[in-house]
Amino acid sequence: MISINCAAVGLLSAALSFVSGHCQAKTYRLMPKADVLLDSIAAAKDGDTIELSAGRYQAPIIIKKSITLKGEPGAIIDGGGIGHVILVDAPSVSIEGLRIENSGQLLSEEHSGIFITQKAGDAVIRNNHLQNNLIGVYLKGPKNAQVVSNSIVGLSSLRVNERGNGVQLWNSPGSIVIGNRIESGRDGIFATTSKDNRFSNNHFSDLRFAVHYMYTNHSEISNNISEGNHVGFALMYSSHLVVKGNVSKSDRDRGIFFNFANSSEITNNRVEGGAEKCAFIYNSNMNQIVGNHFEGCLIGIHFTAGSEQNEIWGNNFVANRTQVKYVGTRELEWSKAEQGNFWSDHLAFDMNGDGIADKPYRPNTIVDQIIWRHPAAKILLNSPALQLLQWAQSQFPALHPGGVQDSAPLMRRHVL
């Protein structure tokens, strides 16, 4: 009986050893020959790694197994201007260290350098250089994808509206986009109908919008730099966002644009360098706008279209031609718990040294309201009639038409 059991154990061990040997992941090291990449992907099993030596490899390619595709410096996958360069249709695929270029150019077909399908959850796209693709990386439905430390350069030869986006997400919850450099596309990151995403430490330039959100909730945009774009951070029809530590520098139209964005935190961001509007808040409610720095814009904040129940305090408004534009008659208090904002044009004393100015700050006058409502009145700007209105308002505060008041303006800037 003992000898039979031993024999059985021996046979079982041999069988397990055989199976284990066949299940071990393999690594394929390829040289750039015709069809070698396509053949290797077809032969690979889940868990295998394909390493590309320097050279040019032809695409398009489709990955339907959970593999790692990586390259040595100088390894190029060339789409030849046809379709997607790489289409990923399996979970847990990693693409690393490659130069990926020359996708097709049909926006209707969403041609991309890397196209990730809904089946391809947990994809990792890391340390690649993508150029001359219509869309850099498209996450179309996968969960928990990662796009990390890539360089993405779009088709600068096309008009902005004809280009694709650097990274595009649709219904891709749990995705992170971190540490990428994105330039010369339409939008740097365009996210729609998604949630629980994090976009951090990216650099954006030569784009329409650096980050563009549509119907994307419970997400974070943090520590990104937008430089020389039309708009920095355009957040629309979204809620429960955390927007913190971002920089908009020399963006031409708006640094931060909130449109129907609600119940969010906009904190410790910096907008400077000549935008038309540092921040434009349109029909956005119940937000906390705290600790931001708005400098050198034509308008510091344009606040309009029924935006209500927003908390605005602890911000710096520095050297904007118009610090606040609010065309409305409701009284809005921009301070909280006896802490307001810093206004570079507020001439006031602090007799008790508590850091709070001794008189409130009202950024707009009755003359501002008249000119905003009736632009033709600008020709009367220095007329005796408007000067009389300004004098009367200064002598009789009850004549003030309503609008923004900071009852506790700060004497010193908030330090970010």
VOGU-3710 file (C-alpha; in Angstrom, 3 decimals, decimal comma):
1> misincaavg> 0,000/0,000/0,000  2,803/2,368/0,871  4,618/1,752/-2,395  1,427/2,424/-4,405  0,901/5,755/-2,650  4,461/6,757/-3,307  4,079/5,919/-6,960  0,902/7,983/-7,140  2,622/10,924/-5,505  5,490/10,621/-7,935
11> llsaalsfvs> 3,183/10,633/-10,927  1,274/13,654/-9,562  4,504/15,581/-8,973  5,677/14,861/-12,488  2,344/16,015/-13,918  2,376/19,249/-11,902  5,953/19,928/-12,988  4,938/19,450/-16,627  1,948/21,805/-16,308  3,969/24,400/-14,407
21> ghcqaktyrl> 6,647/24,415/-17,059  4,091/25,037/-19,774  2,312/27,799/-17,774  5,427/29,856/-17,098  5,344/33,271/-18,768  7,730/33,696/-21,666  9,680/36,681/-22,918  10,036/37,210/-26,673  12,883/39,478/-27,815  12,278/40,696/-31,336
31> mpkadvllds> 14,273/42,285/-34,130  12,510/44,530/-36,670  11,587/42,074/-39,439  8,456/41,864/-41,564  5,419/40,608/-39,624  7,559/39,507/-36,678  5,555/41,609/-34,209  2,174/40,454/-35,516  3,282/36,803/-35,446  4,681/37,091/-31,913
41> iaaakdgdti> 1,504/38,704/-30,578  -0,539/35,909/-32,181  1,680/33,253/-30,560  1,914/34,868/-27,119  -0,008/33,624/-24,090  -1,455/35,547/-21,150  1,370/36,844/-18,977  4,018/36,811/-21,708  6,300/39,763/-22,454  7,312/40,963/-25,905
51> elsagryqap> 10,426/43,144/-25,974  11,254/45,127/-29,106  14,814/46,053/-29,970  15,521/49,359/-31,702  13,967/49,693/-35,130  10,663/50,231/-36,893  7,757/47,788/-36,579  4,708/47,898/-38,778  1,195/48,345/-37,452  -1,768/48,389/-36,990
61> iiikksitlk> -1,736/45,649/-34,345  -4,452/44,197/-32,107  -3,707/42,799/-28,647  -6,248/40,241/-27,396  -4,141/38,656/-24,655  -2,930/39,931/-21,282  0,659/40,637/-22,275  3,359/43,247/-21,735  4,648/45,025/-24,841  7,799/47,030/-24,198
71> gepgaiidgg> 10,623/48,544/-26,169  14,277/49,408/-25,961  15,227/53,007/-26,824  14,594/53,515/-30,528  11,800/50,950/-30,858  9,074/52,454/-33,071  5,618/51,149/-33,921  4,409/52,868/-37,091  0,719/52,840/-37,983  1,332/53,968/-41,538
81> gighvilvda> -1,570/56,416/-41,353  -4,182/53,627/-41,132  -6,641/53,198/-38,244  -5,418/52,692/-34,673  -1,711/52,015/-34,277  -2,381/49,690/-31,296  -5,814/48,407/-30,274  -5,979/46,731/-26,854  -8,886/44,329/-26,341  -7,776/42,271/-23,323
91> psvsieglri> -7,403/43,025/-19,599  -4,138/43,744/-17,772  -2,095/44,767/-20,818  1,011/46,931/-20,315  2,587/49,046/-23,066  5,894/50,609/-22,069  8,891/52,424/-23,499  7,768/52,657/-27,127  7,522/55,336/-29,761  4,053/55,053/-31,298
101> ensgqllsee> 3,245/57,137/-34,346  1,184/57,757/-37,477  -2,395/56,721/-36,761  -5,192/57,335/-39,223  -6,796/60,773/-39,250  -10,551/60,127/-39,246  -12,228/61,724/-36,234  -15,418/59,810/-37,027  -13,470/56,550/-36,478  -11,627/57,883/-33,402
111> hsgifitqka> -8,245/56,850/-34,820  -5,719/56,685/-31,984  -2,138/55,888/-31,163  -3,411/53,505/-28,469  -7,101/52,576/-28,314  -8,233/50,764/-25,143  -11,598/48,966/-25,324  -14,083/48,275/-22,553  -12,674/44,738/-22,157  -9,202/46,070/-21,410
121> gdavirnnhl> -9,481/46,961/-17,722  -6,322/47,582/-15,676  -4,360/48,661/-18,756  -1,038/50,401/-18,084  0,390/52,855/-20,647  3,744/54,063/-19,323  6,844/55,916/-20,556  5,867/56,016/-24,221  6,300/58,763/-26,801  3,242/59,197/-29,017
131> qnnligvylk> 3,392/61,545/-31,991  1,525/62,249/-35,227  -1,557/60,442/-33,986  -5,039/61,922/-34,230  -5,869/60,896/-30,636  -2,971/59,957/-28,404  -4,555/57,477/-25,969  -8,285/56,705/-25,973  -9,753/54,926/-22,949  -13,169/53,856/-24,233
141> gpknaqvvsn> -14,850/52,110/-21,348  -12,125/50,251/-19,409  -11,935/50,375/-15,628  -8,855/51,343/-13,624  -6,593/52,222/-16,550  -3,293/54,043/-15,988  -1,685/56,542/-18,376  1,584/57,519/-16,729  4,697/59,493/-17,741  4,076/59,600/-21,484
151> sivglsslrv> 4,924/62,307/-24,008  2,034/62,976/-26,396  2,419/65,349/-29,366  -0,556/65,784/-31,664  -0,979/66,887/-35,258  -0,015/70,540/-35,172  -0,405/70,757/-38,960  -4,193/70,520/-38,557  -6,499/73,257/-37,378  -7,327/72,924/-33,687
161> nergngvqlw> -10,894/71,720/-34,253  -9,647/69,033/-36,665  -7,203/67,557/-34,164  -7,910/64,830/-31,651  -7,266/64,924/-27,911  -4,111/63,914/-26,100  -5,861/61,532/-23,699  -9,570/60,879/-24,138  -11,791/59,014/-21,668  -15,348/57,791/-22,035
171> nspgsivign> -17,031/55,879/-19,219  -13,673/54,836/-17,754  -14,084/54,871/-13,957  -11,082/54,653/-11,688  -8,591/55,803/-14,326  -5,485/57,823/-13,519  -3,571/60,118/-15,882  -0,366/61,209/-14,164  2,923/62,839/-15,127  2,334/63,223/-18,875
181> riesgrdgif> 3,431/66,008/-21,237  0,728/66,758/-23,792  0,899/69,325/-26,591  -0,419/70,297/-30,032  -3,814/68,614/-29,848  -7,383/69,762/-29,373  -7,751/69,132/-25,623  -5,030/67,745/-23,392  -7,388/65,471/-21,453  -11,032/65,167/-22,468
191> attskdnrfs> -13,205/63,150/-20,089  -16,900/62,519/-20,532  -19,450/60,360/-18,725  -16,864/59,066/-16,301  -16,200/59,126/-12,547  -13,580/58,492/-9,873  -10,691/59,641/-12,080  -7,470/61,369/-11,026  -5,472/63,660/-13,307  -2,284/64,891/-11,630
201> nnhfsdlrfa> 1,135/66,369/-12,388  0,581/66,725/-16,130  1,926/69,542/-18,324  -0,201/70,935/-21,162  0,698/73,366/-23,966  -0,516/74,511/-27,417  -4,053/73,201/-26,891  -7,634/74,435/-26,876  -8,374/73,241/-23,300  -5,778/71,680/-21,023
211> vhymytnhse> -8,404/69,624/-19,145  -11,995/69,371/-20,386  -14,601/67,648/-18,195  -18,140/66,773/-19,266  -20,427/64,754/-16,999  -17,460/63,485/-14,986  -18,112/63,299/-11,251  -16,230/62,492/-8,050  -12,824/63,134/-9,614  -9,603/65,012/-8,869
221> isnnisegnh> -7,566/67,439/-10,986  -4,426/68,334/-9,052  -0,963/69,838/-9,510  -1,197/70,204/-13,283  0,374/73,006/-15,340  -1,446/74,592/-18,270  0,702/76,971/-20,289  -0,157/78,933/-23,420  -3,499/77,272/-24,134  -6,821/78,920/-24,958
231> vgfalmyssh> -8,371/77,702/-21,679  -6,728/75,999/-18,749  -9,291/73,910/-16,875  -12,810/73,711/-18,353  -15,098/71,781/-16,028  -18,664/71,395/-17,240  -21,795/69,564/-16,122  -19,887/67,787/-13,359  -20,061/67,622/-9,586  -18,044/66,662/-6,515
241> lvvkgnvsks> -14,704/67,557/-8,074  -11,476/68,373/-6,263  -9,511/70,970/-8,243  -6,362/71,860/-6,319  -2,792/73,000/-6,769  -3,054/73,618/-10,517  -1,306/76,415/-12,428  -2,664/78,283/-15,436  0,071/80,415/-16,956  -0,414/82,660/-19,995
251> drdrgiffnf> -3,596/80,888/-21,080  -5,331/83,269/-23,450  -9,049/83,154/-22,646  -9,704/81,653/-19,201  -7,648/79,990/-16,538  -10,505/78,158/-14,809  -13,952/77,766/-16,373  -16,805/76,327/-14,297  -20,017/75,732/-16,250  -22,852/73,916/-14,437
261> ansseitnnr> -20,242/72,462/-12,062  -21,486/71,981/-8,520  -20,514/70,878/-5,006  -16,798/71,007/-5,762  -13,605/72,249/-4,110  -11,452/74,727/-6,046  -8,480/75,347/-3,781  -4,884/76,574/-3,967  -4,834/77,059/-7,731  -2,840/79,808/-9,429
271> veggaekcaf> -3,903/81,723/-12,549  -1,612/84,406/-13,911  -0,288/85,974/-17,036  -2,887/87,824/-19,053  -5,962/85,659/-19,553  -9,133/87,492/-20,462  -10,687/86,002/-17,310  -8,727/84,299/-14,569  -11,904/82,434/-13,604  -15,349/82,273/-15,171
281> iynsnmnqiv> -18,061/80,834/-12,916  -21,274/80,208/-14,862  -24,392/78,731/-13,253  -22,326/76,755/-10,740  -23,536/76,245/-7,201  -22,425/75,136/-3,744  -18,710/75,256/-4,528  -15,828/76,168/-2,241  -13,454/78,591/-3,974  -10,733/79,020/-1,381
291> gnhfegclig> -7,039/79,891/-1,285  -6,561/80,594/-4,998  -4,375/83,258/-6,632  -5,729/85,287/-9,567  -3,261/87,769/-11,050  -2,804/89,925/-14,123  -6,046/89,163/-15,995  -8,496/91,543/-17,583  -11,103/90,164/-15,145  -10,246/88,315/-11,948
301> ihftagseqn> -13,560/86,442/-11,652  -16,578/86,761/-13,908  -19,459/85,478/-11,823  -22,804/85,062/-13,539  -25,978/83,156/-14,461  -27,464/82,475/-11,068  -24,476/80,877/-9,355  -25,532/80,489/-5,719  -24,366/79,208/-2,336  -20,688/79,378/-3,241
311> eiwgnnfvan> -18,113/80,061/-0,527  -15,390/82,429/-1,768  -12,714/83,407/0,738  -8,966/83,298/1,318  -8,190/84,111/-2,332  -5,739/86,660/-3,759  -6,947/89,109/-6,411  -3,829/90,885/-7,654  -3,516/93,524/-10,383  -6,490/92,430/-12,449
321> rtqvkyvgtr> -7,920/95,275/-14,508  -11,381/94,422/-13,130  -11,179/92,298/-10,018  -14,776/91,014/-10,184  -17,489/91,218/-12,797  -20,924/90,406/-11,403  -23,940/91,641/-13,314  -26,668/91,162/-10,737  -28,391/92,889/-7,852  -28,328/90,132/-5,226
331> elewskaeqg> -26,053/90,741/-2,267  -23,171/88,240/-2,290  -20,888/88,002/0,730  -17,373/86,823/-0,113  -16,009/86,099/3,339  -16,405/83,340/5,908  -15,789/83,290/9,655  -14,366/86,826/9,485  -11,884/85,935/6,775  -12,272/87,418/3,319
341> nfwsdhlafd> -9,932/87,783/0,366  -6,883/89,872/-0,481  -7,550/92,701/-2,952  -4,506/94,514/-4,315  -6,535/97,677/-5,062  -8,186/97,947/-1,648  -6,839/101,002/0,166  -7,641/100,447/3,818  -6,196/100,548/7,321  -5,887/97,847/9,963
351> mngdgiadkp> -5,899/99,839/13,183  -6,072/96,857/15,560  -3,517/94,756/13,673  -5,712/91,684/13,271  -4,900/91,290/9,562  -8,414/92,341/8,514  -9,064/95,685/6,825  -11,180/98,104/8,815  -13,664/98,699/6,007  -15,440/96,304/3,626
361> yrpntivdqi> -14,451/95,951/-0,003  -16,923/96,317/-2,850  -15,276/95,566/-6,199  -17,994/97,112/-8,374  -19,853/100,409/-8,491  -23,172/101,537/-9,872  -21,278/102,877/-12,899  -19,882/99,388/-13,595  -23,402/98,004/-13,551  -24,616/100,646/-16,001
371> iwrhpaakil> -21,775/100,022/-18,458  -22,118/96,216/-18,298  -25,843/96,405/-18,913  -25,609/99,191/-21,510  -22,174/99,030/-23,215  -22,909/102,136/-25,304  -22,731/104,139/-22,065  -18,923/103,862/-22,200  -18,855/107,092/-24,179  -20,175/108,823/-21,038
381> lnspalqllq> -17,550/107,283/-18,760  -15,927/110,599/-17,823  -19,065/112,668/-18,131  -20,353/114,842/-15,255  -23,452/112,622/-14,980  -21,529/109,405/-14,249  -19,045/111,212/-12,021  -21,988/112,527/-10,018  -23,321/108,969/-9,650  -19,945/107,745/-8,391
391> waqsqfpalh> -19,717/110,606/-5,895  -23,279/110,029/-4,659  -22,626/106,333/-4,120  -19,480/107,074/-2,114  -21,416/109,468/0,116  -24,588/107,404/0,428  -23,847/103,642/0,532  -27,569/102,879/0,388  -27,399/103,792/-3,299  -25,213/100,751/-3,974
401> pggvqdsapl> -27,046/98,449/-6,414  -26,133/95,210/-4,637  -23,548/92,682/-5,740  -20,341/91,373/-4,196  -19,108/92,564/-0,813  -16,146/91,307/1,183  -16,781/92,299/4,801  -13,407/91,043/6,047  -10,813/91,814/3,365  -7,315/90,546/4,105
411> mrrhvl> -4,402/92,944/4,476  -1,855/90,361/3,274  -1,826/87,812/0,505  -2,685/84,215/1,145  0,484/82,146/0,627  -0,060/79,133/-1,611
//
